[in-house]
Protein backbone atom coordinates (compact mmCIF):
# COMPACT_ATOMS: atom_id res chain seq x y z
CA UNK A 1 0.00 0.00 0.00
CA UNK A 2 1.29 3.42 -0.97
CA UNK A 3 -0.47 6.76 -0.43
CA UNK A 4 -0.19 8.55 -3.77
CA UNK A 5 -1.62 11.86 -2.60
CA UNK A 6 -4.76 13.65 -1.67
CA UNK A 7 -6.55 16.94 -1.75
CA UNK A 8 -8.65 19.12 0.47
CA UNK A 9 -12.11 19.64 -1.03
CA UNK A 10 -13.53 22.02 1.59
CA UNK A 11 -12.59 23.74 4.82
CA UNK A 12 -14.35 26.05 7.23
CA UNK A 13 -13.25 27.85 10.37
CA UNK A 14 -15.60 29.53 12.79
CA UNK A 15 -15.04 31.27 16.07
CA UNK A 16 -17.88 30.52 18.50
CA UNK A 17 -16.95 32.24 21.78
CA UNK A 18 -14.03 34.26 23.10
CA UNK A 19 -13.09 31.77 25.82
CA UNK A 20 -9.64 30.47 26.59
CA UNK A 21 -8.88 27.15 24.91
CA UNK A 22 -8.51 24.33 27.44
CA UNK A 23 -7.96 21.53 24.94
CA UNK A 24 -8.09 20.67 21.26
CA UNK A 25 -9.90 17.63 19.89
CA UNK A 26 -9.73 16.00 16.47
CA UNK A 27 -12.50 13.84 15.05
CA UNK A 28 -11.98 11.97 11.76
CA UNK A 29 -14.81 10.34 9.80
CA UNK A 30 -14.21 8.18 6.72
CA UNK A 31 -17.27 8.90 4.57
CA UNK A 32 -16.69 6.66 1.54
CA UNK A 33 -14.19 4.23 0.05
CA UNK A 34 -14.14 3.28 -3.64
CA UNK A 35 -11.67 1.82 -6.09
CA UNK A 36 -10.77 1.90 -9.74
CA UNK A 37 -8.48 -1.00 -10.53
CA UNK A 38 -5.81 -1.11 -7.77
CA UNK A 39 -6.24 2.57 -6.79
CA UNK A 40 -8.51 3.32 -3.82
CA UNK A 41 -10.08 6.70 -3.06
CA UNK A 42 -10.98 7.51 0.54
CA UNK A 43 -13.33 10.44 1.16
CA UNK A 44 -13.07 11.91 4.66
CA UNK A 45 -14.29 14.66 6.93
CA UNK A 46 -12.41 15.93 9.96
CA UNK A 47 -13.28 18.41 12.67
CA UNK A 48 -10.90 20.18 15.01
CA UNK A 49 -12.66 21.43 18.14
CA UNK A 50 -11.24 24.08 20.45
CA UNK A 51 -12.78 23.26 23.83
CA UNK A 52 -14.83 24.59 25.60
CA UNK A 53 -16.96 25.90 22.75
CA UNK A 54 -14.26 28.29 21.46
CA UNK A 55 -14.03 27.36 17.78
CA UNK A 56 -14.38 24.63 15.17
CA UNK A 57 -12.37 23.95 12.04
CA UNK A 58 -13.72 21.46 9.51
CA UNK A 59 -11.58 19.95 6.75
CA UNK A 60 -12.98 17.60 4.09
CA UNK A 61 -10.91 15.84 1.47
CA UNK A 62 -9.86 12.67 -0.23
CA UNK A 63 -6.83 10.40 -0.23
CA UNK A 64 -5.66 8.27 -3.15
CA UNK A 65 -3.94 4.98 -2.30
CA UNK A 66 -2.23 2.47 -4.58
CA UNK A 67 -2.56 -1.17 -3.53
CA UNK A 68 -0.42 -4.09 -4.72
CA UNK A 69 -3.16 -5.38 -6.99
CA UNK A 70 -6.80 -4.90 -7.89
CA UNK A 71 -7.95 -7.83 -5.72
CA UNK A 72 -6.47 -6.32 -2.53
CA UNK A 73 -8.04 -2.95 -3.35
CA UNK A 74 -11.43 -4.54 -4.00
CA UNK A 75 -11.26 -6.57 -0.75
CA UNK A 76 -10.49 -3.43 1.25
CA UNK A 77 -13.41 -1.53 -0.31
CA UNK A 78 -15.83 -4.44 0.25
CA UNK A 79 -14.64 -4.79 3.85
CA UNK A 80 -15.26 -1.07 4.49
CA UNK A 81 -18.72 -1.16 2.91
CA UNK A 82 -19.64 -4.16 5.10
CA UNK A 83 -18.04 -3.20 8.44
CA UNK A 84 -17.76 0.62 8.11
CA UNK A 85 -14.14 0.52 9.25
CA UNK A 86 -10.75 0.27 7.59
CA UNK A 87 -8.40 -2.68 8.21
CA UNK A 88 -5.97 -1.89 11.04
CA UNK A 89 -2.80 -1.58 8.93
CA UNK A 90 -4.53 0.66 6.40
CA UNK A 91 -6.34 2.69 9.08
CA UNK A 92 -3.12 3.72 10.85
CA UNK A 93 -1.59 5.23 7.71
CA UNK A 94 -4.86 6.78 6.53
CA UNK A 95 -5.57 8.42 9.89
CA UNK A 96 -2.01 9.73 10.06
CA UNK A 97 -2.34 11.27 6.57
CA UNK A 98 -5.73 12.82 7.36
CA UNK A 99 -4.43 14.10 10.70
CA UNK A 100 -1.49 15.75 8.93
CA UNK A 101 -3.75 17.35 6.32
CA UNK A 102 -6.31 18.56 8.87
CA UNK A 103 -3.73 20.12 11.17
CA UNK A 104 -1.79 21.71 8.28
CA UNK A 105 -4.90 23.36 6.84
CA UNK A 106 -6.18 23.96 10.37
CA UNK A 107 -3.07 25.96 11.24
CA UNK A 108 -3.79 28.50 8.49
CA UNK A 109 -7.52 28.57 9.30
CA UNK A 110 -6.81 29.04 13.03
CA UNK A 111 -4.54 32.00 12.25
CA UNK A 112 -7.36 33.57 10.21
CA UNK A 113 -9.74 33.50 13.21
CA UNK A 114 -7.16 34.50 15.81
CA UNK A 115 -6.36 31.13 17.41
CA UNK A 116 -3.21 29.12 18.02
CA UNK A 117 -2.34 26.27 15.69
CA UNK A 118 -4.00 22.91 16.36
CA UNK A 119 -0.65 21.21 16.87
CA UNK A 120 -1.57 18.00 18.61
CA UNK A 121 -0.18 15.43 16.23
CA UNK A 122 0.16 12.10 18.00
CA UNK A 123 1.49 8.98 16.29
CA UNK A 124 -1.56 6.81 15.64
CA UNK A 125 -1.39 3.18 16.78
CA UNK A 126 -4.44 0.95 16.42
CA UNK A 127 -4.59 -2.45 18.08
CA UNK A 128 -7.13 -5.20 17.67
CA UNK A 129 -9.60 -5.79 20.50
CA UNK A 130 -9.50 -9.40 21.66
CA UNK A 131 -12.84 -11.23 21.85
CA UNK A 132 -14.52 -10.52 25.18
CA UNK A 133 -12.26 -7.53 25.96
CA UNK A 134 -13.52 -3.98 26.39
CA UNK A 135 -12.19 -1.46 23.82
CA UNK A 136 -10.09 1.33 25.37
CA UNK A 137 -9.08 4.68 23.95
CA UNK A 138 -5.47 5.76 24.11
N, C-alpha and C positions, 0 to 999 in steps of 0.2 A: 504494500500500500504506500502510495506517495501522494501527498497533497500538492496538486499542481498550482493552485491559486484560489482566489476568491474575490468577492467584491461586496461592498456595502451598497445596499439598494435603497436604504432610507435611514435617517437618524433624526432624533428630536430631543431637545433639551428644554426642560421647563423648571423654573424656580417656583417653589410652592410657598415656603415661608422663610423668613429671615432668622431662623434658629441656628445655633451652632451645630455642626455635624458631629454626632457621637460615633457613628460607624457607617461603613459603606458596604452594601450588599450587591451581589451579582446573581441574576437569575438567567439561565440559558434554556431556551425551548427549541428543540428540533421540530420544525413544522412539517417538513416533507423530505423524502429521500427517493430519488429516481435514478435510473441509469440508462445510458446509451452505450451499448457494447460494454467495454470494461471500465468506462468512466462513469463515476457516480456523482450526482449533484445533491448536496445537502442544503436545504433552505432553513434558516434559523432566525430566531428573534431573541434579543437579549435586553435586559433592563438593569441598569445600575441605579440603585436607590441610596440616596443620602438620608440617613436616619437621624433624628425622628422627623419625618415629613418635611424635609428641607428642599429636596429636588429629586428629579428623575431624568435619566438619560436613556433613551431607547435606541438600539442599533439593530437593524435588520440586514440580512445579507445572505450570501450563498457561498459554499465552498465546493471546489471541484477536486475530486480524488481519483487517481488512477490505480486500479487494482491489477493484480497479476494477470487475470484473465476474465473473460465475460462471465463465466460460471460463478466465480467468487463474488463479483459485483452483483449479479442477479440474486445470489443467496443472501447477501447482506441486505439488499432492498426488500426481499420477501420477508426476511426476519424482522426488519423494522416495521413493515406494514402489519405484521401479525402481532408482535409484542410491544410495539411503540417504544422501543429502546434500541440503542446501537450495541453491537457486541463490545465487550470490555476493551479489547486492544484498540479497536477503532475509536471508541468513545473517548479514551484518554487523549489521543492526538487531536480529534475533532474539537473537544472542549478546550484544549489548550490553544488551538488556532482561533476559535471564536473568542475566547477570553482575551487573547492578544489584540484582535481586531476591535473588540468592544472597548477595551481600555485605551487603545491608541486614539480611536475616534472620540471616545469619551473625554480624553484629556483636552482636546481642542474645544469640544462642546462645553465642558465645565468652565474653561477660561472665558468663553463667551457670556456665561451667566454669572460670573464672579465667584466661582468655587475652585477649590483645590483639585488637582488631578485625582482620578480614581485609581491610584496606584496600589492595588492590593492583588498582586499577581502570584498566587500560589502555584506550585507544581501540582498538577492534578494526578491523583493515583486512585484508581477504582479497583476494588477487590470484590470478588464474588461472595455472596451471602450463602453460607452453608445451610442445607435443609434443616429447618427447625430453629435456626438462629434468628435473632432480631437484628434487622439492619440498623447500622449506626452511622451517623454523619461524622466526618472528620478523619 
